[in-house]
Amino acid sequence: MSARPLQAGEACAIILARAGSKGVPGKNVAHVGGRPCIAWTIEAAQRATRVGCVVVSTDDPRAHATANEMGARVVGRPAALATDTARIDDAARHAADHARCFSPESERDSFVILYANVPVRPAGLIDRAVALLHETGADSVQSYARVGKHHPWWMVRMGEHGTVAPWEGDTLNHGVYRRQDLPAAYIPDGGVIALTREALFGRCAGVRPGPHAFFGRDRRGIETEEGEVVDIDSPIDLVVADVLLRRKA
């Protein structure tokens, strides 16, 4: 599949697929739903109407092979950017610099960062993120899942001999004992990050340097429903994703 110049409103999707993983070794290429895990993310990016090119950043030969088979561009991920401590924004900038599938001068340039270990995403999630990015003029848009019973108000500190104290404040559980009474809280689910070139390359005014500086200053979110996004971080996640994907087949 040959690359073409990005059109107005389109983004370049960068899929990050590091080979190393301590929690689930080889998770990006593990078979889930009958396919390598990364294949689901590549397909989601290719189906997105607001994505004009798909680039895979990887140091894994198996991920490289899958990407080639599916017609995605591949950027070799240097060893220095593939360690446990390497930052995703550094890897994404490296991939963006080497993709050569967009106009560097265009102010409309935007990117979508996708994780190869997220095989389950709702249809249209990527397009929703890019659309909100462009409609609002935000620096970034990230997907979030609503927190249920693991709400921060219900977190505690456990001390010596099992003593329990509120995580914050003086009242255990903030005095709330029904989940329905908890205020809405959200957590990043790994489904999608859409962002501008200015944000990715740290050119947004008023943003302090740091590991999350690439989100820029104006950060927006889109909500996903429970179970719509599955991020493979543990062996049980593979089982859940496999069941969900086979049900959809």
PEGIBEL-V682191 format. One record per pair of residues at least 4 apart in sequence whose C-alpha atoms are under 6 Angstrom apart, sorted by the first residue. I is the first residue (numbers start at 1). J is the second residue. D is the distance in whole Angstrom. If there is no record, write none. Layout:
i & j & d
I & J & D
I & J & D
//
This chain:
i & j & d
1 & 71 & 5
5 & 102 & 5
6 & 10 & 6
6 & 52 & 5
6 & 102 & 6
10 & 50 & 5
10 & 51 & 5
10 & 52 & 6
11 & 51 & 5
11 & 52 & 6
11 & 110 & 5
11 & 111 & 5
12 & 51 & 6
12 & 52 & 6
12 & 53 & 5
12 & 111 & 5
13 & 54 & 5
13 & 111 & 6
13 & 112 & 4
13 & 113 & 6
14 & 55 & 5
14 & 56 & 6
14 & 112 & 6
14 & 113 & 5
15 & 56 & 5
15 & 57 & 6
15 & 114 & 5
15 & 115 & 6
16 & 57 & 5
16 & 115 & 5
16 & 116 & 6
17 & 58 & 5
17 & 116 & 5
18 & 58 & 5
18 & 59 & 6
18 & 82 & 6
19 & 59 & 6
19 & 60 & 5
21 & 25 & 5
23 & 234 & 6
24 & 234 & 6
26 & 30 & 6
28 & 37 & 5
28 & 38 & 5
28 & 116 & 6
28 & 117 & 5
29 & 36 & 5
29 & 37 & 5
29 & 38 & 6
30 & 36 & 5
30 & 37 & 6
31 & 35 & 5
31 & 36 & 4
31 & 37 & 6
32 & 37 & 6
32 & 242 & 5
33 & 242 & 5
33 & 245 & 5
33 & 246 & 5
37 & 119 & 6
38 & 116 & 5
40 & 119 & 5
41 & 116 & 6
41 & 119 & 6
48 & 127 & 6
50 & 127 & 6
54 & 72 & 5
55 & 72 & 6
55 & 73 & 5
55 & 74 & 6
56 & 74 & 5
57 & 75 & 5
57 & 76 & 6
57 & 77 & 6
58 & 76 & 5
58 & 77 & 5
59 & 76 & 6
59 & 77 & 5
67 & 72 & 5
68 & 72 & 6
81 & 86 & 5
81 & 91 & 6
95 & 99 & 6
109 & 197 & 6
110 & 195 & 6
110 & 196 & 4
110 & 197 & 5
111 & 194 & 6
111 & 195 & 5
112 & 193 & 6
112 & 194 & 4
113 & 193 & 5
114 & 192 & 6
117 & 232 & 5
118 & 230 & 6
118 & 231 & 5
120 & 229 & 5
120 & 230 & 5
121 & 228 & 6
121 & 229 & 5
122 & 228 & 6
127 & 131 & 6
129 & 141 & 6
129 & 194 & 6
130 & 194 & 6
131 & 135 & 6
132 & 136 & 6
133 & 137 & 6
133 & 138 & 5
138 & 218 & 5
139 & 195 & 6
139 & 196 & 6
139 & 199 & 6
139 & 216 & 5
139 & 218 & 5
139 & 219 & 6
140 & 194 & 5
140 & 195 & 4
140 & 215 & 5
140 & 219 & 5
141 & 193 & 6
141 & 194 & 5
141 & 219 & 6
141 & 220 & 5
141 & 221 & 5
142 & 192 & 6
142 & 193 & 5
142 & 221 & 5
143 & 188 & 6
143 & 191 & 6
143 & 192 & 6
143 & 221 & 6
143 & 222 & 5
143 & 223 & 6
144 & 186 & 6
144 & 187 & 5
144 & 188 & 4
144 & 189 & 5
144 & 223 & 5
145 & 186 & 5
145 & 187 & 5
145 & 189 & 6
145 & 223 & 6
145 & 224 & 5
146 & 185 & 6
146 & 186 & 4
147 & 151 & 6
147 & 185 & 5
147 & 186 & 5
153 & 173 & 5
153 & 174 & 6
154 & 173 & 5
155 & 167 & 6
156 & 165 & 6
156 & 166 & 5
156 & 167 & 4
157 & 164 & 6
157 & 165 & 5
157 & 166 & 6
157 & 167 & 5
158 & 162 & 6
158 & 163 & 5
158 & 164 & 5
159 & 163 & 5
166 & 172 & 5
191 & 229 & 6
198 & 203 & 5
198 & 204 & 6
199 & 203 & 6
199 & 204 & 6
199 & 214 & 5
199 & 215 & 6
199 & 216 & 5
200 & 214 & 5
202 & 214 & 6
204 & 216 & 6
207 & 217 & 6
209 & 213 & 6
232 & 237 & 5
238 & 242 & 6
//
